[in-house]
Amino acid sequence: MARYSDEIIDEIRQNNDIVDVISQYVHLKRSGRNFFGLCPFHNEKSPSFSVSPDKQIFHCFGCGVGGNVYTFLMKIEGINFIEAVQMLAERANINLPALENNADSAREELKAKVYKVNAFTADFYHKNLYLPTAKIAQEYVKKRKLSNETLKSFQIGFSGKFDELYQELRKQGFQEREILESGLVNKNERGQYIDRYRNRLMFPICDVRGKVIAFGGRVLDDSKPKYINSPENVVYSKGRNLFGLNVAKKGDLSKILIVEGYMDVISLHQRGITNVVAPLGTALTQQQGWLLRKNAQQIILSFDSDEAGLTAKMRALEILQNMGCDIRILQMEGAKDPDEYIIKYGNARFLSLVDKALSVIEFKVKLLKRNLNLENVNDKIKFLNEISKLISKIDNTIEREVYIEKIAKEYDISKEAIYAEVNKLTYADKKDEKVLEKTKPVLLHKKTESTNVSEAVKKRENTILSILLTGNENLYQIIKQNISADDFKYELNKQIAKKLYEELEKGNSNINSIIDKMDEEEQNHITEIMAVDYEIDDMEKAIDDLMQSYQKDKLNERKLEILKLLEEEIQPDNKKELEKELSDVIIQLAKLR
């Protein structure tokens, strides 16, 4: 499999501090030499996700996942190693050389061609919008009061009939492979090429860098379906992109507003509200959540006010809360969506709604009250119990007190009653957390099994690996002369030792570079070892003790083998030699004690 040179990979790694990169996705707090946060790869209440700025690794003591900056990006973004290198290179403004001629470079070449197809198509459709044949589209944009500036900013266009785009793409020299891969043209059973989009208002979809990756097409009559979106392909994954983010990034993104559709984004942009994005015809995904977490300090949800909109809100809340985002919920009355609201009531009133957006607790309390009658005693008790559960989940004591004061006053409930119930639930949660803390970490994807290997032996082997992982050439030479990789008893440690010996023998002491060459299970285990402080004060004495332990184990194993041979019914021919060896082994063991 192709990869960039080790030199360029190391240069990119050195220019992308792991704490800076992970901080875009996870809220980290310093504790001693390391940083800790809630693991993005499993649900947890107490932070067990550790990031080491010194070693440039991360490791979760809860689920066992670990690795370096490349590994993290691959897991969080759902991309491969080559894509992670490219993403970090772009972040560090490092120009990458071309990949060698192989499967990866062929894929990259196809992606580059599809990007060109998409860019040409966006321009082609946009120019079509101004032709006499696009009268239906012109009437629609006029009705929606879209300015020429907005049309250009979002490259809104119009698709023609049957195979107009296909014919134009062929004229421009594009080949069948990249045309079909783009999803803009379909080939039917009779071998005809038919444009996917016909007689539709076209919305180019761009990635965060501004590259056209897909299209959305809206029907302009009563035809169904109302919207058609590009299929996923070599450059497009709808769950990993957000419509309008490339434009929103040009302005202030301290707050970002999530709306439901293309027209909501475009309408708000035209009226000067530029910090707006939308999911791409799907419920908010975790990858989209990370995009938001990375780009904005506060996220405001503004989905439609119908049941589908409420469901989308609740799903988005769950995803974004697990990521530690600061979330607000926009409440609208008198309009079904932001586009309709801003056209009806204007900018000032809409911006006032944004400023008054509810916190997650306020929104959930309001939602709860909607289905209860607080004049009814049973409903009021249920209300008290449910809001107490919500408040007990707040870690910040001041924030908790503010909500108790606010809810007690607004809903005429005794503060003391809320405090009592919240404290009871909080105490129960703390007891649960103590039980969780005692649970031993379990590594993910643990496929390597080793039987009859004691914990003491595993710990000793982990200590040896931790010394090797310092990359110290002199220490490696001492260990290598006394312990071979095959001497390791625990199979996973043996696999890792073999790779470490092989790389260190080549003179490669860059541990992060070695981690890149290991599989997921090995990376998880190696970062767990690196994340643990083995408290070795005297390195030379520690190595000497480890060597002696290995020597004793070998001698005891040999002693048992000889005794077994001597105890057999048929005595071996070399009985005298074995007896002499046994005597020597016993003397050596005595010296080691």
Solvent accessible surface area in square Angstrom, and as a share of the most:
residue,aa,sasa,rsa
1,M,188,0.84
2,A,16,0.12
3,R,86,0.32
4,Y,15,0.06
5,S,59,0.38
6,D,55,0.29
7,E,132,0.59
8,I,23,0.12
9,I,1,0.01
10,D,24,0.12
11,E,77,0.35
12,I,0,0.00
13,R,14,0.05
14,Q,140,0.62
15,N,85,0.43
16,N,0,0.00
17,D,52,0.27
18,I,0,0.00
19,V,17,0.10
20,D,78,0.40
21,V,1,0.01
22,I,0,0.00
23,S,45,0.29
24,Q,57,0.25
25,Y,2,0.01
26,V,7,0.04
27,H,110,0.49
28,L,22,0.11
29,K,138,0.58
30,R,145,0.53
31,S,67,0.43
32,G,64,0.61
33,R,177,0.65
34,N,35,0.18
35,F,33,0.14
36,F,58,0.24
37,G,3,0.03
38,L,71,0.35
39,C,6,0.03
40,P,16,0.10
41,F,55,0.23
42,H,58,0.26
43,N,123,0.63
44,E,40,0.18
45,K,114,0.48
46,S,41,0.27
47,P,78,0.49
48,S,24,0.16
49,F,0,0.00
50,S,4,0.03
51,V,0,0.00
52,S,8,0.05
53,P,34,0.21
54,D,84,0.44
55,K,91,0.39
56,Q,40,0.18
57,I,2,0.01
58,F,1,0.00
59,H,1,0.00
60,C,0,0.00
61,F,59,0.25
62,G,34,0.33
63,C,10,0.06
64,G,0,0.00
65,V,3,0.02
66,G,0,0.00
67,G,0,0.00
68,N,0,0.00
69,V,1,0.01
70,Y,1,0.00
71,T,10,0.06
72,F,0,0.00
73,L,4,0.02
74,M,61,0.27
75,K,58,0.24
76,I,6,0.03
77,E,15,0.07
78,G,33,0.32
79,I,37,0.19
80,N,51,0.26
81,F,24,0.10
82,I,3,0.01
83,E,34,0.15
84,A,0,0.00
85,V,0,0.00
86,Q,46,0.20
87,M,66,0.29
88,L,2,0.01
89,A,2,0.02
90,E,87,0.39
91,R,100,0.36
92,A,26,0.20
93,N,138,0.71
94,I,27,0.14
95,N,144,0.74
96,L,50,0.25
97,P,74,0.47
98,A,98,0.76
99,L,26,0.13
100,E,138,0.62
101,N,150,0.77
102,N,47,0.24
103,A,87,0.67
104,D,19,0.10
105,S,18,0.12
106,A,46,0.36
107,R,101,0.37
108,E,40,0.18
109,E,99,0.44
110,L,15,0.08
111,K,24,0.10
112,A,48,0.38
113,K,78,0.33
114,V,0,0.00
115,Y,35,0.13
116,K,129,0.55
117,V,0,0.00
118,N,1,0.01
119,A,53,0.41
120,F,49,0.21
121,T,0,0.00
122,A,0,0.00
123,D,52,0.27
124,F,36,0.15
125,Y,2,0.01
126,H,20,0.09
127,K,125,0.53
128,N,15,0.08
129,L,2,0.01
130,Y,102,0.39
131,L,84,0.42
132,P,121,0.76
133,T,115,0.67
134,A,0,0.00
135,K,131,0.56
136,I,77,0.39
137,A,0,0.00
138,Q,60,0.27
139,E,97,0.43
140,Y,21,0.08
141,V,11,0.06
142,K,164,0.70
143,K,147,0.62
144,R,54,0.20
145,K,129,0.55
146,L,15,0.08
147,S,48,0.31
148,N,76,0.39
149,E,141,0.63
150,T,9,0.05
151,L,12,0.06
152,K,120,0.51
153,S,64,0.42
154,F,19,0.08
155,Q,56,0.25
156,I,0,0.00
157,G,0,0.00
158,F,9,0.04
159,S,0,0.00
160,G,10,0.10
161,K,132,0.56
162,F,98,0.41
163,D,33,0.17
164,E,78,0.35
165,L,1,0.00
166,Y,19,0.07
167,Q,87,0.39
168,E,41,0.18
169,L,0,0.00
170,R,98,0.36
171,K,155,0.66
172,Q,95,0.42
173,G,47,0.45
174,F,31,0.13
175,Q,96,0.43
176,E,62,0.28
177,R,154,0.56
178,E,11,0.05
179,I,1,0.00
180,L,57,0.28
181,E,55,0.24
182,S,2,0.02
183,G,4,0.04
184,L,0,0.00
185,V,3,0.02
186,N,66,0.34
187,K,98,0.42
188,N,43,0.22
189,E,185,0.83
190,R,202,0.74
191,G,33,0.32
192,Q,73,0.32
193,Y,41,0.15
194,I,37,0.19
195,D,2,0.01
196,R,59,0.22
197,Y,0,0.00
198,R,106,0.39
199,N,69,0.36
200,R,17,0.06
201,L,0,0.00
202,M,0,0.00
203,F,1,0.00
204,P,8,0.05
205,I,0,0.00
206,C,21,0.13
207,D,13,0.07
208,V,56,0.32
209,R,121,0.44
210,G,35,0.34
211,K,89,0.38
212,V,14,0.08
213,I,3,0.01
214,A,2,0.02
215,F,1,0.00
216,G,0,0.00
217,G,0,0.00
218,R,39,0.14
219,V,10,0.06
220,L,25,0.13
221,D,87,0.45
222,D,138,0.72
223,S,53,0.34
224,K,172,0.73
225,P,76,0.48
226,K,101,0.43
227,Y,72,0.27
228,I,41,0.21
229,N,51,0.26
230,S,7,0.05
231,P,49,0.31
232,E,99,0.44
233,N,32,0.16
234,V,18,0.10
235,V,18,0.10
236,Y,4,0.02
237,S,26,0.17
238,K,82,0.35
239,G,12,0.12
240,R,87,0.32
241,N,20,0.11
242,L,3,0.01
243,F,5,0.02
244,G,3,0.02
245,L,2,0.01
246,N,27,0.14
247,V,21,0.12
248,A,0,0.00
249,K,96,0.41
250,K,168,0.71
251,G,39,0.37
252,D,107,0.55
253,L,23,0.11
254,S,44,0.28
255,K,72,0.31
256,I,0,0.00
257,L,3,0.01
258,I,0,0.00
259,V,0,0.00
260,E,66,0.30
261,G,26,0.25
262,Y,15,0.06
263,M,14,0.06
264,D,10,0.05
265,V,0,0.00
266,I,0,0.00
267,S,1,0.01
268,L,0,0.00
269,H,19,0.09
270,Q,52,0.23
271,R,51,0.19
272,G,58,0.56
273,I,10,0.05
274,T,53,0.31
275,N,30,0.16
276,V,0,0.00
277,V,0,0.00
278,A,0,0.00
279,P,7,0.05
280,L,2,0.01
281,G,64,0.62
282,T,47,0.27
283,A,53,0.41
284,L,3,0.02
285,T,31,0.18
286,Q,87,0.39
287,Q,53,0.23
288,Q,0,0.00
289,G,0,0.00
290,W,8,0.03
291,L,16,0.08
292,L,0,0.00
293,R,38,0.14
294,K,47,0.20
295,N,30,0.15
296,A,12,0.10
297,Q,146,0.65
298,Q,31,0.14
299,I,2,0.01
300,I,1,0.00
301,L,0,0.00
302,S,1,0.00
303,F,7,0.03
304,D,26,0.13
305,S,72,0.46
306,D,81,0.42
307,E,120,0.54
308,A,72,0.56
309,G,0,0.00
310,L,31,0.16
311,T,92,0.53
312,A,22,0.17
313,K,14,0.06
314,M,68,0.30
315,R,105,0.38
316,A,0,0.00
317,L,1,0.01
318,E,100,0.45
319,I,12,0.06
320,L,0,0.00
321,Q,80,0.36
322,N,79,0.41
323,M,11,0.05
324,G,45,0.43
325,C,20,0.12
326,D,59,0.30
327,I,6,0.03
328,R,71,0.26
329,I,0,0.00
330,L,4,0.02
331,Q,52,0.23
332,M,22,0.10
333,E,141,0.63
334,G,46,0.44
335,A,12,0.09
336,K,122,0.52
337,D,15,0.08
338,P,0,0.00
339,D,6,0.03
340,E,59,0.26
341,Y,6,0.02
342,I,3,0.01
343,I,75,0.38
344,K,121,0.51
345,Y,71,0.27
346,G,28,0.27
347,N,55,0.28
348,A,83,0.64
349,R,126,0.46
350,F,0,0.00
351,L,78,0.39
352,S,41,0.27
353,L,37,0.19
354,V,16,0.09
355,D,109,0.56
356,K,146,0.62
357,A,14,0.11
358,L,36,0.18
359,S,13,0.08
360,V,16,0.09
361,I,19,0.10
362,E,45,0.20
363,F,7,0.03
364,K,50,0.21
365,V,4,0.02
366,K,98,0.42
367,L,35,0.18
368,L,39,0.19
369,K,85,0.36
370,R,149,0.54
371,N,115,0.59
372,L,30,0.15
373,N,82,0.42
374,L,31,0.15
375,E,158,0.71
376,N,67,0.34
377,V,111,0.64
378,N,113,0.58
379,D,36,0.19
380,K,63,0.27
381,I,93,0.47
382,K,107,0.45
383,F,0,0.00
384,L,35,0.18
385,N,56,0.28
386,E,52,0.24
387,I,0,0.00
388,S,0,0.00
389,K,90,0.38
390,L,36,0.18
391,I,0,0.00
392,S,9,0.06
393,K,148,0.63
394,I,18,0.09
395,D,134,0.70
396,N,80,0.41
397,T,90,0.52
398,I,133,0.67
399,E,76,0.34
400,R,39,0.14
401,E,80,0.36
402,V,86,0.49
403,Y,22,0.08
404,I,0,0.00
405,E,84,0.38
406,K,88,0.37
407,I,8,0.04
408,A,9,0.07
409,K,180,0.76
410,E,109,0.49
411,Y,29,0.11
412,D,118,0.61
413,I,18,0.09
414,S,60,0.38
415,K,75,0.32
416,E,122,0.55
417,A,38,0.29
418,I,0,0.00
419,Y,67,0.25
420,A,64,0.50
421,E,38,0.17
422,V,1,0.00
423,N,87,0.45
424,K,127,0.54
425,L,46,0.23
426,T,20,0.12
427,Y,142,0.54
428,A,44,0.34
429,D,39,0.20
430,K,106,0.45
431,K,107,0.45
432,D,78,0.40
433,E,35,0.16
434,K,127,0.54
435,V,100,0.58
436,L,108,0.54
437,E,124,0.55
438,K,167,0.71
439,T,87,0.50
440,K,164,0.70
441,P,63,0.40
442,V,102,0.58
443,L,17,0.09
444,L,64,0.32
445,H,110,0.49
446,K,93,0.40
447,K,142,0.60
448,T,17,0.10
449,E,134,0.60
450,S,29,0.18
451,T,112,0.65
452,N,159,0.82
453,V,25,0.15
454,S,58,0.37
455,E,125,0.56
456,A,72,0.56
457,V,30,0.17
458,K,46,0.19
459,K,138,0.58
460,R,37,0.14
461,E,0,0.00
462,N,28,0.14
463,T,20,0.12
464,I,0,0.00
465,L,0,0.00
466,S,19,0.12
467,I,1,0.01
468,L,3,0.01
469,L,12,0.06
470,T,81,0.47
471,G,12,0.12
472,N,66,0.34
473,E,88,0.39
474,N,109,0.56
475,L,21,0.11
476,Y,3,0.01
477,Q,55,0.24
478,I,71,0.36
479,I,1,0.00
480,K,67,0.28
481,Q,140,0.62
482,N,76,0.39
483,I,1,0.00
484,S,53,0.34
485,A,13,0.10
486,D,95,0.49
487,D,28,0.14
488,F,1,0.00
489,K,95,0.40
490,Y,10,0.04
491,E,70,0.32
492,L,0,0.00
493,N,0,0.00
494,K,44,0.19
495,Q,53,0.24
496,I,0,0.00
497,A,0,0.00
498,K,98,0.42
499,K,70,0.29
500,L,0,0.00
501,Y,26,0.10
502,E,102,0.46
503,E,14,0.06
504,L,6,0.03
505,E,103,0.46
506,K,134,0.57
507,G,59,0.57
508,N,33,0.17
509,S,58,0.37
510,N,53,0.27
511,I,19,0.10
512,N,18,0.09
513,S,5,0.03
514,I,1,0.01
515,I,0,0.00
516,D,20,0.10
517,K,82,0.35
518,M,12,0.05
519,D,58,0.30
520,E,66,0.29
521,E,2,0.01
522,E,3,0.02
523,Q,17,0.08
524,N,1,0.00
525,H,12,0.05
526,I,0,0.00
527,T,0,0.00
528,E,37,0.17
529,I,2,0.01
530,M,16,0.07
531,A,23,0.18
532,V,62,0.36
533,D,113,0.59
534,Y,50,0.19
535,E,139,0.62
536,I,48,0.24
537,D,147,0.76
538,D,79,0.41
539,M,59,0.26
540,E,132,0.59
541,K,122,0.52
542,A,22,0.17
543,I,5,0.02
544,D,74,0.38
545,D,66,0.34
546,L,17,0.09
547,M,21,0.09
548,Q,63,0.28
549,S,31,0.20
550,Y,9,0.03
551,Q,85,0.38
552,K,67,0.28
553,D,42,0.22
554,K,96,0.41
555,L,21,0.10
556,N,56,0.29
557,E,77,0.35
558,R,80,0.29
559,K,57,0.24
560,L,121,0.60
561,E,89,0.40
562,I,0,0.00
563,L,60,0.30
564,K,144,0.61
565,L,65,0.32
566,L,31,0.15
567,E,137,0.62
568,E,79,0.36
569,E,176,0.79
570,I,152,0.77
571,Q,81,0.36
572,P,33,0.21
573,D,159,0.83
574,N,69,0.35
575,K,82,0.35
576,K,168,0.71
577,E,110,0.49
578,L,7,0.03
579,E,77,0.34
580,K,127,0.54
581,E,59,0.27
582,L,25,0.13
583,S,50,0.32
584,D,51,0.26
585,V,6,0.03
586,I,83,0.42
587,I,93,0.47
588,Q,72,0.32
589,L,3,0.01
590,A,61,0.47
591,K,160,0.68
592,L,32,0.16
593,R,191,0.70
